[in-house]
Amino acid sequence: MAEEPLDGALGATLGADLVSVVDVPVLDSAAMDGYAVAGEGPWTVLGRSLAGRRGPVVRLNPGEAVEVATGAVVPEGTTAVLPWERAAASSGRVRGAAEAGRHIRRKGETTPAGALAARRGSPVTPALLGLAASLGLDTLPVVRPAVRVLVTGDEVVREGRPRPGTVRDAIGPLLPGLVAWAGGRCLPPLAVADRGRDTARALEASGPSEVVAVCGSSSAGPADHLRPVLTALGARMVVDGVACRPGHPQVLAVLPSGTVVVGLPGNPGAALAAALTLLVPVLAGRADRRDPAHLGRRVRLIGPTRPHPTDTRLVPVRVSRDLAVELPGTGSADLRAAAVADALAVVPPGRRTGRVELVELP
């Protein structure tokens, strides 16, 4: 947990309960432009009070009034604020129908001192930042798990158009936004050659509190070194493949140092599915916040979606109210459907239609 300035805390997770140390507002104030009045009218107007400025009087006696702007402190003795549009003023006096107690924000009405304003584990949203500022805070205690990204593959290039025999890295650009959505932050990605010793060296250099996302090298081909490397490093395998498509070669392991390793398939569509299945829940757990991808939302899947005979399918869908329809795609390397999808529908094996759970997309 670290203290971060408000302008840098967006997207992190609140690391401690946020308890107000001040009353908001600090004094009784006007909720509308008009006149702060005392007792019954008509009232003699003693002057004007603007927000952030000292008023003409500290206290009103019955039959007296002060013109006020929204947010201005009202004098002691104020029984109501008469809105401007309901007031008739002339010759230093004002008349109108003022309702007792109306249009006054009482001291501590919004947030009293000592009140729990937000709980630990809450995502730091724009509204929460505004709340923190209103409580007089300049920093927040936040948790933001770090993710080190290892991009494997001698054929992977990170910029420009890929030449014949190469492929542009699509997973590296995909991960920072996904990680931020889950409350973490991506460190600059590191390109790793297709050699086991290079993968091992990169994993050993990771800090014990970090999460490492390895892009590629998670399957069983001749260039897929992740599993043998994890075994050689003494890692504890927590998940060794998931019966889902795309994304089934994914890996979750813990090194003796405590570093959590998430192995993502090299195909971009499969990597997205695996990141939503393992990486996002790991980050949410690290930050003790709700997993944003798995909210339990269920809809009715319509159309010709075909299930896999043995594995769960994660299908990009467009959602309208209680209905979802599959978007066409060409396989685990394709991000076109996911790029315009609202969510991934969880289609159990052997089941064609009906109500399905959604995996949310940021």
N, C-alpha and C positions, 0 to 999 in steps of 0.2 A: 504494500500500500504506500502511496506517495501523495503529497500535497501538490496539486496542480492549479495554476491560475485558471480562472473561469474561462478565459478565451482559449485554453488548451485542453479543457476537460470534456468537451463534447464527445459523446459516444462511449466514454469509459463507464465504469460501474462504481456507484457510490460505495466507498469502503467503510463507512461508519454511519450510524443513524444521524440524520440532520435535525438538530434540536435548536429551536430559535432562542437566542439570548436577548432579543429585544421584542417589544410590542410593535406590531404592524397593524394600523398606523401607530406612531409613537404618542400621538395626542388625538383628541376628537377633531375630525376634519369634515369639510363639506364634500358631499358626494355629487353635487350639481352646482352649476353657476346659479346665483340668485342672491338671497338675503338670509343671513343667520338672524333669527328673531327670538325674542324672549316674551313669553306670555301671549296675551291676546293683542290683536292689532286694532287700529292702525299703529305703525311703529315709527319712531323718529330715527332717521338714518344718521349714525355717528361717524361714518367714514367707510373706507374700503380696505379689504384684506385680500392679498394675493398669495398664492402658494409660494412658500420659501421666504416670505417677508413678514416682518413684525406687524401685527394688526394695530388699529388705532386705540383699542381698549382691551383690557384683560378680561373684563367681566361685563355682561349685559344685565341690566335691570329690566323688569317687566315693562313692555311698551317701547323697548329700544331694539335697534337692528344695526347690522353691519353688512354692507354689500360684500359678497365673497365670490371667489373663483373656485372651481373644482380643485380639491386638494388643499385648499387653504385651511389653516387651523381656525376653528371657530372659538369664540370667547366662552369662558365659563358662563353658565346660566342660559346658554342657547337651548331652546326647546324644540326647534325645527329649523330646516332650511326651506325657505319659500322659493321655488324655482322661478327663474327669470321670466319664463313665459306665462306664469300665473300672477305676476306682480304688476301693480300699477303704482308708479312712483311719480311724485310731483311735490315741489316746494319743500324738499328735505324730509318728506314722509313717504311711506310705502304701505299699500294695502294689498290684501289677497287672502286666499283660503290656504292657510298653513296647517298641515296635519302634524300633530304632536309626535315628535320622535322621528319623523321622516327625513330622508336624504342627509343623514348624519352618519359618517363612519366613526364608530366609537373606538377609543383607544384599545388596541389589541383585538379588534373585531376580526380582522383578516387572519392574523396569526398571533396569539398571545405568547409572551415570554414563557419558555419552558415547554412549549408544545412540540410534539414530534411532527416535523414538517415533511420528512421523507425517510423511508427505511433503508438500511444497508442492503445492498443488492439491487437497488433501483438503477436502471439505465440513466445515464446523465443525458437528458433530452434538452432541447432549447428551453422548454418551459421550466425544467428544474434549474437550469442556469439562471433564468429570470427570477425564480423563487429565491435562490441563494443570494443573488444581488440585492433583492428586496430586504433580505435579512441582514444586510450589511457585510456580507462575506466577500473576500477577494480571491480565496482559494477554496478548493474542496479536497477532502481525502478520497482518493479514487484507486481502484484496481484496474490495471490494463495489462493482461498477460501478453508477453512478447512471443512472437512466432518467427523462428528462423526458417527461411525457405531455401531448400536445396533443390536446384533444377538439374536433373541428371539427363544424360543423352548427348553423345558426340554429334548427333545430327541436328541438335536444337540450336537455332540462332535467335538472338534477342532483339534484333532490329532489322528493318528493311524487308524487301521481298525475299523469300527463301529461294535459294538456288536449287537446281535438280539434285535430289538426294538429301536435301535438308528440309526441316520443318520449322516454322515460326513458333516460338514459345507462346502459347495461349493461356497456360495455367498460371504463370507468374503474374501477368496482369489481372487475372481473375481473382487471385487470393486476397490482395489488400482490402478491397471493398467488402468481401465476405467476412474476413477476419474482423474488420472494424465494426461490421453489423453485429457480430457476436461479442463485441466489447474488448477485442484485442488490438494489437498493432503488429504489422509486419516489419521485420528488419529487412535491410536491402538483400535481395536474393543473391545466392551464391551458385555459380555454375560449377557442376561437378562432372568430371569425366566418367565414362562407363568403365571404371575399374574399381574393384572392391576396396582396395587400399585407400583410394581417394574418398569413397563414401565413408569408410571407417574413420578416416582422419577428420572429416567434416563433422561427423557425429560426436567424436570425442572432444571436439573444440567447443561444443555447445554447453551453455551454462546449465546448472542443475534445476533452475527454476523455469527454464524455457520450454516451449513446445516447438518441436521441429517437424515441419511438413516436408516430406521427401516427395518430389514430383517425378514419377516414373520409377523404374527399377523395382516395382512391387509384384510383378508377375513371376512366371517361371521360365522365361526365355534365357538364352545364353548371356545376354547383357543385363539381366535382372539380378543384382547383387544384394539387394536390401535384406532379404531374409537370412542368407548365410552370414552377412556382416553382423546383423543383430544377434544371431546365435553366438558368433565368435566373441562379441562384446559382453556376453552374459545377460542379455536383455530378457525380461519376462514378457512373453507374448500374451497379450490380453485378447486381441481379436486377430485371427489369422484367416482372413477372407470372410466375406458376407454373402449369403445366398440372395443376391440382388443383381439386377441388370438394368442399367450399366453400373459398374463400380465394384464388381465382386472381388477383384484381387486386393482390396484395401487391407491395411495392416494397422494395428494399434499395439505399441510395445512400450515398456518402461525400462530405461537403462539403469544400471546399478547406481548411477549418480542422481537418479530421480528425474532425468530428462524424459519427457513424453515424446515418443516418435509416432507420427501419423504418416503412413505410407499411402500415397495417392497414385492411382493408375496414370499412365502416361497419356492416354487419350483424354482430351479436354472434357467431353461430356461425362465420361466415367469419373474423372477427377472431381468435377462439380458434385456429382451424386455422392461420392465418397466423402468429400469435404462436409457436405450437409449431414451425412450419416455419422461421421466420427469427429472431424475437426471442430465443427461448431459446438456440438455438445461438450467436448473437452474444454473449450474456452469458456463456455457458460458455467461449467462446473468449477473451473478455476476461479472465476469471478463471483461465484455464488449468486448468479442471476438466472432468470428464466431463459431456457433455450428458445431463441426466437424462431427456429426452424420447425419445432415440434410443439405446436400449440393445441393439438388435438382436434383441429377443425375438420369436419367431415362434410362431404358433398355427394351428390349423386352423379356418377360418371355415365355419360350417355355416348352413343356412337359405337363404331366397330372396333373398339380397343380389344386386342387379343392378349390373353395372359400367357405367360411362359409356363410350360408344364411343371417345372420344379422350383423355379426361383421367383422371387418377388420382383415385379417391374416397377421402376420409377419413371413415370411418364410425364413429360411436360404438358401442361394443360392451361387453357384459358378458363377462367371462372366467372360466372355471372350468377350472383345470388347463391342459390343452392345447387347449381348445375355446373359441371365441368366437362370439357370436350378436349380430346387429345389433339396436340399439334403434330403434324407430320415431321419425321426426322429420318436420318439415314444411318443411325448407329451411334456407337459410343464416342466416335471422334467428332460428332456434329454438335455445335453449340447454337445453331440457328434457331431451333425450336425453343431451347431454354432461354435464349436471349430475349424473346418476346413473350415468354410464359408468365403466368401469375403464380404458379406453384408446380410442384411435382406430385402427381397422384400416385399413391401406393396401391398397386394392383397385385393382390395375392395370387399365387400360382393356381391355375385351374379355374379362376373365377372371372367371368366376362364383364358383368356390369354390376350395378348396385351402388350402395354408399361406400365411399372409400375415404381414407384419411389423406390429408394433404401434408406435404413437406413444404413449408413456406420458402419463398425466395425473397431476397432483399430487393 
